[in-house]
Amino acid sequence: MTPTTRSPGSSPGDESPRDGDDMYDDDQPAEVNLNETEGIRLQKVLAQAGVASRRASEILIDRGRVEVNGQTVREQGVRVDPERDVIRVDGARIPPPRRHVYLVVNKPRGVVSTLSDPEGRPTLADLIERRKERLFHVGRLDTDTEGLIILTNHGEFAHRLAHPSYEVEKTYLAEVEGIIDAHELKRLRGGLVLDDGPVKPDKVTVKSRGADKSLVEVTLHEGRNHIVRRMFDAVGHPVRRLSRIRIGPVRLGQLAQGASRELTSAELGALLDAVKL
Ligand code: URA
């Protein structure tokens, strides 16, 4: 285990409020306000992350439920660097204090997946409060597609999340024309060859079949242009309506159309794990 250990000169009581979230400016390198050479006591880090009170965090440590950089910590008073050390409670990643902004929006149809549009169409910027940080969106949805998009000012996170090699799953709910039969479902599940190469979904489930339409859930870990629409075109069932309802651990849930929210700690921790940050 290599949590940052306290330097010989530091005192256990030295817990100034310097390590609070509000000290972080976006896009600044990891700041010395973490008191890097000394680290911060693990129970304090857990309390600040909202895991439990300090006392309850000590109990978690006692019970062997806390891990730092892959090793269980049972000793009290261990100091860590919450920016760099990977901390887990019961296996779930506790994200570092937020130096960046991580938002998720539910993009309505008709909104373009950009933050400014020369043609003056509604953009993602219209869905969020004006911020001083320069945000960018992770991947795109077609203008006609609704659903989840993540916005952040954390460049490496965004880059990795959009990259197929990290295999973050995305789930779409598609309303398609006509009734998908068993043969077509098998074709979709088995994978299709599109103009730009093969696509093999992780999962395809028919949620319902109506008189002239089917509702189908598709999970993929890639995001080529119009990929879901092209898959359904290939089996003769054009998409009427398409929504992205999940990105890895982030679910659309009750987020209203046009609304946004911060990623939760659990979502952020799981996404950081997924993209190996
Ligand atoms: N697949 C599509 O066809 N469109 C999107 O916006 C996203 C995935």
Boltz pocket constraint, residues with backbone or C-beta under 6 A from the ligand:
constraints:
  - pocket:
      binder: B
      contacts: [[A, 140], [A, 141], [A, 142], [A, 143], [A, 145], [A, 172], [A, 224], [A, 225], [A, 226], [A, 227], [A, 228], [A, 229], [A, 230], [A, 242]]
      max_distance: 6.0
